[in-house]
Amino acid sequence: MNALNERVFCRFKELAALFPETSQRTLRYNVQKLVDKKMIERVGNGPGSFLKLKKGQHKHGTTRT
């Protein structure tokens, strides 16, 4: 969530670079959980898509998972 707090949006590739020890499968699973909880939003499909925080999930009010 911190990666999204510091940016307006974040591509999955950028997120994966922040967690090199985490498999892409695990990272995608965790991202999907955050999307399902409506904490983040996936915009677009495929390699051009990006992630962004939902309104209300800003730096001072983030919910940890």
Backbone bond lengths (Angstrom), bond angles and torsions (degrees), N, CA, C in turn:
res aa  C-N    CA-C-N  psi(-1)  N-CA   C-N-CA  omega(-1)  CA-C   N-CA-C  phi
1 M - - - 1.446 - - 1.524 110.61 -
2 N 1.327 117.34 -31.60 1.462 119.33 179.71 1.519 111.60 -61.37
3 A 1.316 117.49 -36.71 1.467 120.40 179.27 1.523 110.42 -60.77
4 L 1.314 116.89 -35.62 1.460 120.73 179.25 1.523 111.74 -80.32
5 N 1.332 117.31 -27.12 1.460 120.11 176.49 1.517 111.20 -65.31
6 E 1.316 116.89 -33.31 1.457 121.82 -175.02 1.527 112.77 -86.16
7 R 1.318 118.51 -9.34 1.464 123.01 -177.70 1.526 109.81 -132.60
8 V 1.306 115.12 162.08 1.462 119.50 173.02 1.524 109.05 -73.71
9 F 1.327 116.35 -38.37 1.455 121.22 177.51 1.521 109.02 -146.90
10 C 1.317 116.17 166.36 1.461 121.84 -179.01 1.524 108.19 -145.97
11 R 1.290 116.77 130.70 1.464 120.90 175.26 1.531 108.46 -82.35
12 F 1.328 115.36 152.77 1.462 119.92 -179.02 1.528 110.91 -57.33
13 K 1.314 116.74 -39.11 1.463 121.71 -179.45 1.537 110.84 -59.15
14 E 1.338 116.84 -40.72 1.463 121.34 177.77 1.522 110.64 -66.95
15 L 1.312 116.46 -40.19 1.456 121.41 178.56 1.523 110.45 -64.25
16 A 1.324 117.00 -43.07 1.464 121.49 178.90 1.526 111.12 -62.10
17 A 1.328 117.49 -35.46 1.464 120.95 179.03 1.527 111.46 -66.90
18 L 1.327 117.58 -26.77 1.464 121.34 178.42 1.525 112.28 -76.58
19 F 1.336 116.88 -19.15 1.463 122.40 -178.19 1.526 110.30 -128.86
20 P 1.333 118.01 64.17 1.469 120.28 -175.33 1.531 113.67 -63.57
21 E 1.330 117.28 -22.99 1.463 120.38 -179.24 1.531 112.30 -82.53
22 T 1.326 117.43 -8.82 1.458 122.32 -179.06 1.522 109.53 -99.44
23 S 1.325 116.16 131.47 1.465 119.24 179.87 1.528 109.77 -65.55
24 Q 1.327 115.82 152.31 1.467 119.89 179.37 1.522 110.99 -62.81
25 R 1.308 116.59 -33.77 1.467 120.20 179.02 1.530 110.65 -63.06
26 T 1.343 116.56 -45.70 1.462 121.10 178.50 1.520 110.80 -64.57
27 L 1.313 116.21 -42.88 1.455 120.77 179.74 1.533 110.64 -62.29
28 R 1.324 116.99 -44.09 1.472 120.22 178.37 1.534 111.16 -63.19
29 Y 1.320 116.63 -39.25 1.465 121.40 178.01 1.530 110.15 -61.68
30 N 1.336 116.25 -46.67 1.459 120.50 -178.91 1.527 111.77 -66.88
31 V 1.318 116.75 -38.94 1.467 120.39 176.75 1.525 109.30 -62.51
32 Q 1.319 117.60 -42.77 1.463 120.67 179.87 1.524 111.19 -63.01
33 K 1.328 117.56 -37.17 1.465 120.57 176.65 1.525 110.89 -61.24
34 L 1.343 116.74 -41.14 1.465 120.68 178.62 1.529 111.21 -67.92
35 V 1.331 116.67 -35.86 1.469 120.65 175.95 1.533 109.16 -65.25
36 D 1.327 116.81 -44.84 1.465 121.20 179.97 1.525 112.03 -61.88
37 K 1.334 116.56 -34.94 1.468 121.44 178.47 1.526 111.84 -81.06
38 K 1.331 115.46 0.31 1.465 123.03 179.91 1.524 112.74 61.02
39 M 1.328 115.90 32.00 1.458 121.17 176.48 1.522 110.84 -89.33
40 I 1.335 115.99 -31.86 1.457 121.14 175.18 1.519 108.00 -130.65
41 E 1.301 115.02 165.38 1.463 121.04 -179.09 1.520 108.87 -126.41
42 R 1.319 116.64 134.93 1.462 121.44 173.59 1.523 106.87 -95.20
43 V 1.324 115.71 125.16 1.460 121.35 -178.61 1.519 107.99 -110.84
44 G 1.321 116.86 118.94 1.452 122.00 -178.78 1.520 111.87 89.64
45 N 1.320 114.68 179.46 1.465 121.88 179.43 1.513 109.33 -131.64
46 G 1.303 115.92 154.44 1.456 120.51 175.70 1.518 113.33 75.12
47 P 1.326 116.18 -162.14 1.466 120.84 -173.38 1.527 114.06 -65.51
48 G 1.316 118.46 -18.23 1.459 120.90 179.63 1.523 114.02 -88.84
49 S 1.329 117.34 -1.25 1.461 120.23 -177.27 1.527 110.89 -76.07
50 F 1.317 115.39 162.92 1.454 120.10 176.86 1.517 109.56 -144.37
51 L 1.320 115.55 167.43 1.454 122.89 -178.57 1.513 108.90 -112.18
52 K 1.320 116.37 145.52 1.454 119.36 173.91 1.517 108.90 -147.13
53 L 1.335 115.98 154.46 1.450 121.03 177.56 1.514 110.02 -67.94
54 K 1.317 115.75 142.29 1.454 119.67 174.00 1.521 107.62 -74.03
55 K 1.308 116.76 155.32 1.461 120.73 177.37 1.518 109.15 -57.27
56 G 1.325 116.52 137.60 1.455 121.62 -178.36 1.517 112.89 93.22
57 Q 1.329 118.52 -10.37 1.464 122.56 179.48 1.528 108.95 -104.99
58 H 1.306 116.77 52.59 1.457 120.29 -176.57 1.518 111.29 -91.54
59 K 1.302 116.17 -179.99 1.456 124.30 -172.51 1.523 113.54 -50.19
60 H 1.313 118.41 -42.24 1.455 120.63 -173.86 1.517 113.22 -88.46
61 G 1.312 117.45 -9.14 1.448 119.05 -176.36 1.508 114.11 -129.70
62 T 1.312 118.20 27.02 1.458 120.02 -177.59 1.512 110.59 -72.02
63 T 1.291 114.70 148.60 1.446 122.44 176.10 1.514 107.56 -103.23
64 R 1.282 117.61 130.48 1.469 120.96 -179.46 1.511 110.02 -87.60
65 T 1.348 115.53 146.51 1.471 119.89 177.40 1.501 109.42 -115.76
